């Protein structure tokens, strides 16, 4: 899986970059819109916002989760706190693990519309993560034209998506049938991505007790695919094949 086969993620900075982006947004007096995958990533963003808030590294801003699917996932996690990793389990009962001091889960389309119309500084987390659909499209249409606002992407942005276009510096994007100018600040944090970077992939491959007969690379754009292929061939001297679209491979498992 070669999504990030040509790069290394940012080093774990204990939330320093996220804190800087939030504080800059506060200084500018605008909204911070976070397009996010509804399952898992929303919880991770909230977890980090809470940590930064408790450490007094960011102010206690209003935080809104505006995604029906994310809302359901938050309820699911809240009912299963005993299954969380040890470092995420609350030390006391009735502690809201995935919730900041001023967090609101948006319940209805009317509440979402009111939030979109509001110009008050806030953090809004909404799906989808690549801005291909969902309520985040309405938030982006309302906030992108204003230079006081910030859009923060916290996951991989596939080629051809609005998220990728914005990260690549698009001056305008089409949203909800209209061309919207981009004057807001666009930021990106790749370290939250669930996809391994080149270094992590190589460390995992290096742990094999013996080389495979063939290494097949998938799930990547041409640049990362070729970069990872070269890295594996150079460092491990393994045979590598970049899988083609709809290519079929017969594996001899005998």
N, C-alpha and C positions, 0 to 999 in steps of 0.2 A: 504494500500500500504506500504509494509514493507521493501523496499530496504535498508534503513539504520536503521532498527529496533533494531540493537544491538550497536549503537554508537551515539555519539554527534559530530556535525560538529565543526570545529575550530571556536573560537569566532571571531566576526568581528574585524579585526585588521587594518582596514582602508588601506588595500593594503600593509601592512608591509612585509608579506611573499612574495608576488609577486615582490615587489621592491627588496628584498634580492636575489631572484632567478635571476632576470634580471641583477642586479649588479654583481653577482657572475659569470654569463655567460660572461659579459663584461670583467671581470678580466681574465677569462680563454681564451678569444680571440676566442670563437667559436660561433656557431649558437644556437639560442634557438628555438626549434620546438614545436609548440603548437597544438597537435591534438584537433580538436574542432568540436562540432555539428554545422552544417552550419547555422541553423536558431536560432537566439537569443543568443546563447553562444558566437559566434564570436563577436557580437556587445558588449556583456558584457566585454569580454577581452579587446577590443579596448577602451571601455569607461574607464576602470581602467588604462590602459597604458597611456591614455591621461591625466588622473588626476595626475598620478605619475610624468609624464613628465612636466606638467605645474607647479607642486609643486617643481620641481628640485630634485626629489627623485630618478629619473633615468635619464640617458642621452637620448638625442633625437636620438635614433637608427633608422636605416631603418626598417620599418615594412611592411611585405608583406602579403596580403590576397590571398591565392592560392586555390580558390574553386569557380567554376562557380555558384553553388547554393548560396553560401555565398555572392558572388558579386551581384546577383540579389536581395537578401534580403537587402543588404546595400542600394541599390537604392530605394527599397520599403520604408525603414525607412526614408531615406533622403527626400522623397517626402511627408512625413506625420509627420513632426516635431511638428505640432500643436497638435498631438494626443499623444505625449509622456507625461510621468509623469512630474509634475511641476519641480521636482529637476533635470530633464534631459533636459528640454527645454533650448535652447540657449538664453542668455540675449540679443543678438543682431542678426540681420539678417545676412545671409550668413556665419554663423559660422558652421564649420564642426563638428557636435556632435560626429559622429563615425569616427574619423580620427585623427591620430597623425601628428606631424609636417612633418615626412618623410615617410608617408604611401603610398604604391602603391598597387592597386588592379590588380593582374595578370590577363591578358585578354586571352592570347593564350597558346596553348600547347608549342609553341616554347619559349615563355617567361618563362614558368614554367620550361622547361628543362634547360634554361640558369641559372635560380635561383638555381636549384638543383646542377648544376655544380660549382657554385660560392662557394668560401671558405671565403668570407667576413663576418664578424660578422653582424648578423641581427636577427630579430624576424620573424619567419614564422608561420602564422596561417593557417591551412589547415584541411579539412575534410578527413576522418571521425573521430569522437570523440573517438572511441574505436579502431582506427587503423584496421578496418575490410575491408576497401576499400578506394577509392578516391586517390587524388594526394598525400596525406600525406604518403602513402606507399613508394613512390619514394623518398620523403625527408628523411624518416627514414632509408631506405636502404643506402642512401648516408652519413648520419650523425651518425648513431649508432656506427660505428666502431671507431670513433674519440673521445678520452677522453676529448677533449676541448669543445665538444658540450653538450647541455642539452636538454632533452625532458620533457616537462611539461604537465601533464594531468590535465584537469580542469572539469572533470565530472565523473559520475559513470562508472566503468569498469566491465562489466559483465563477469562471469566465462566463460572461453573458448575463450576469445578474446585476440588478441595480446596486447591490452592495459593492460588487467589484468595480462598477463604473464610478461610484462615489469615491472609493478608496484610490482609484487611479486618477482622481482629479477632475472628474466630469464637471463642467460648468453649468449643465442643466440635465435634468432627467425627466422622463415621462412618468407621471403618477396619476392614477385615476382618470386617465384620458386627457390630461393636461400637461403641458411642458412647464416644469417648475425650475426656476433659477436656483443655483446653489451658491448661497452667500454664507451659510453656516460653516463653522469649523468642522472638519471631518477627521476623526482620530481612529486608531486601530490598535488593539492589543492582541497579538497572536498567541501569547503565552497561555491563554485560557483554552485554546483549541484542544480538542481531544485527539487530534491527529499528531502522531509522533513526528519530530523533525529528523533531519538526516543523521544527526549524532545519536539520537535515541534508537533509530532503526539499526544503525551500524553496531551499537553496543549489544542489541538483542541478537543480531545475526552472529556476532563474534562469540556468543555463548554456545553455539552449536558444537556438538562433539565431533561431527564430521560434516564435510561440505555436501550439499544436496547435488543430485544429478543435474538439476537445472533450477535456476531461480527465475520466477516469473514476476514481472513488475506490472501492477495494475493501478487503477484509481489515481490518475495523475495527469496533469497537462504535459505537453511535449518537453518543455524545459526541465521540470523536476524529474520526469522519467529518465531522460538522458543523463542528467547529472547524477542521479542515484545509481544508474547502471555503471557509469564510469567509476564512481566511488567504490562500488562493490568489486568490480573487476580489478581495480588498482590495489585496494587494500586487502581483499580476501582472495583474489585470483579465482573467483568462482565463475562458472558459466552463467550468463544472464540473458534473458529474453524479454523484450518489451511486448506484452500481449497486445494484439491488434483488436480492433472493434469486431465483436462477434466471432473472434477466433476460437476454434475448438481444439483442445489438446487432449490426447489420449494418454493417460498416466498408467505406466506399468508398475503395479504395486505388488507384483509377485516376488 
